[in-house]
Amino acid sequence: MKKTRKLRPGENVFVCLMMAFSLFILILAYRISGFSAISSPGAFPMAAGLVMVVSAGLALRGHRKLEKPDAENFADEMKLAVKAVFPKEFVIYTAIIIGYMILLQPLHFLPSSFVFMVVSMIVLRGSGWIKSLIISAVTLACIYAIFQYFFRVVMP
């Protein structure tokens, strides 16, 4: 007996958004030069947009046969979808990367990279402070030496 899979929370919404995006791409591609000839500037983008529209349509058609996700209503389904797409580790590490980008300008490359590496190791790996400090310092010294002396790149 063939087992059918359930739709993941938010899967239909995502495919509908992809369909809307694909139609938008197809319209923009048509606006380049219309479809006057197969060698016209808009022919390849239109072909790509058409492939996207057909793919999204096939996905939507296939979803009709699948069981709905275990959710009470649309809001509940969206909450489950957000939890699945953005797990806690992803959100935390995204915040760490944004912090690194913000600190890069005022602190410059070496101090901000050192802080980024130490915090990343502690948060992602659960490493201790001393071990993270040592590994980060050695790694950053190697990166600095390679780029400064071998590649002759001035670090920002």
C-alpha positions as CSV (number, residue, x, y, z in Angstrom):
1,M,0.0,0.0,0.0
2,K,1.4,3.4,-1.0
3,K,1.7,5.9,1.8
4,T,0.9,9.5,0.9
5,R,2.7,12.2,2.7
6,K,1.1,15.1,4.5
7,L,1.6,18.7,3.4
8,R,4.1,20.6,5.6
9,P,2.7,23.6,7.4
10,G,2.8,26.6,5.0
11,E,3.7,24.5,1.9
12,N,0.7,25.6,-0.1
13,V,1.2,29.2,0.8
14,F,4.8,29.0,-0.3
15,V,3.9,27.4,-3.7
16,C,1.2,30.1,-4.2
17,L,3.8,32.8,-3.5
18,M,6.2,31.1,-6.0
19,M,3.4,31.0,-8.6
20,A,2.8,34.8,-8.1
21,F,6.5,35.5,-8.3
22,S,6.8,33.3,-11.5
23,L,3.9,35.1,-13.1
24,F,5.5,38.4,-12.2
25,I,8.8,37.3,-13.8
26,L,6.9,36.1,-16.9
27,I,5.2,39.5,-17.3
28,L,8.4,41.4,-16.8
29,A,10.1,39.1,-19.4
30,Y,7.3,39.8,-21.9
31,R,7.7,43.5,-21.4
32,I,11.3,43.4,-22.5
33,S,10.4,43.0,-26.1
34,G,7.3,41.0,-26.4
35,F,7.5,37.7,-28.3
36,S,8.4,38.9,-31.8
37,A,10.9,36.2,-32.5
38,I,12.6,33.2,-30.9
39,S,15.8,35.2,-30.9
40,S,14.3,38.3,-29.3
41,P,15.9,39.6,-26.1
42,G,12.9,38.6,-24.0
43,A,12.7,35.0,-25.4
44,F,15.0,33.3,-22.9
45,P,13.6,35.1,-19.8
46,M,10.1,34.3,-21.0
47,A,11.0,30.7,-21.4
48,A,12.5,30.6,-17.8
49,G,9.3,32.3,-16.5
50,L,7.1,29.9,-18.3
51,V,9.1,26.9,-16.8
52,M,8.6,28.5,-13.3
53,V,4.9,29.0,-13.8
54,V,4.4,25.4,-15.1
55,S,6.5,24.0,-12.2
56,A,4.5,25.9,-9.6
57,G,1.2,24.8,-11.3
58,L,2.3,21.2,-11.2
59,A,3.2,21.5,-7.5
60,L,-0.1,23.0,-6.7
61,R,-1.9,20.3,-8.6
62,G,0.0,17.6,-6.8
63,H,-0.8,19.2,-3.4
64,R,-4.5,18.6,-4.0
65,K,-4.0,14.9,-3.5
66,L,-2.1,15.3,-0.2
67,E,-3.4,15.4,3.3
68,K,-3.6,18.8,5.0
69,P,-1.2,19.6,7.8
70,D,-2.2,19.1,11.4
71,A,-3.4,22.6,12.2
72,E,-6.5,24.1,13.6
73,N,-6.7,27.1,11.2
74,F,-4.5,29.2,8.9
75,A,-2.9,31.2,11.7
76,D,-2.0,28.0,13.5
77,E,-0.5,26.6,10.3
78,M,1.6,29.7,9.8
79,K,2.9,29.5,13.4
80,L,4.0,25.9,12.7
81,A,5.5,27.0,9.4
82,V,7.5,29.8,11.0
83,K,8.8,27.3,13.6
84,A,9.9,24.8,10.9
85,V,11.5,27.4,8.6
86,F,13.2,29.5,11.3
87,P,14.5,27.3,14.1
88,K,15.9,28.9,17.2
89,E,19.5,28.2,16.2
90,F,19.0,29.9,12.8
91,V,17.5,33.0,14.4
92,I,20.3,33.3,17.0
93,Y,23.1,32.8,14.5
94,T,21.5,35.3,12.1
95,A,21.6,37.8,15.0
96,I,25.3,37.0,15.6
97,I,26.1,37.6,11.9
98,I,24.2,40.9,11.9
99,G,26.1,41.9,15.0
100,Y,29.4,41.0,13.3
101,M,28.4,43.2,10.3
102,I,27.6,46.1,12.5
103,L,30.8,45.8,14.5
104,L,33.0,45.4,11.4
105,Q,33.0,49.2,10.7
106,P,33.8,50.6,14.1
107,L,36.1,47.8,15.4
108,H,37.7,46.9,12.1
109,F,38.4,43.3,10.9
110,L,40.6,41.7,13.6
111,P,38.7,42.6,16.8
112,S,35.2,42.1,15.3
113,S,36.3,38.8,13.7
114,F,37.7,37.7,17.0
115,V,34.5,38.5,18.9
116,F,32.4,36.8,16.1
117,M,34.5,33.6,16.3
118,V,34.4,33.4,20.1
119,V,30.7,34.0,20.3
120,S,30.0,31.6,17.4
121,M,31.9,28.8,19.0
122,I,30.3,29.3,22.4
123,V,26.7,29.6,21.0
124,L,26.8,26.9,18.3
125,R,29.2,24.4,19.8
126,G,28.7,25.0,23.5
127,S,32.5,25.4,23.9
128,G,34.1,26.9,27.0
129,W,35.4,30.5,27.1
130,I,39.1,29.6,27.4
131,K,39.1,27.0,24.5
132,S,37.1,29.4,22.3
133,L,39.5,32.3,23.0
134,I,42.6,30.2,22.2
135,I,41.1,28.6,19.0
136,S,39.9,32.0,17.8
137,A,43.2,33.7,18.5
138,V,45.2,31.0,16.7
139,T,42.8,30.9,13.7
140,L,42.8,34.7,13.4
141,A,46.6,34.8,13.6
142,C,46.8,32.2,10.8
143,I,44.3,34.1,8.6
144,Y,46.1,37.4,9.2
145,A,49.5,35.9,8.4
146,I,48.3,34.2,5.2
147,F,46.6,37.3,3.8
148,Q,49.2,39.8,5.0
149,Y,52.4,37.9,4.1
150,F,51.5,35.4,1.4
151,F,48.7,37.2,-0.5
152,R,49.9,40.7,0.5
153,V,46.3,41.9,1.1
154,V,45.8,44.7,3.5
155,M,43.2,43.8,6.0
156,P,40.4,46.3,6.6
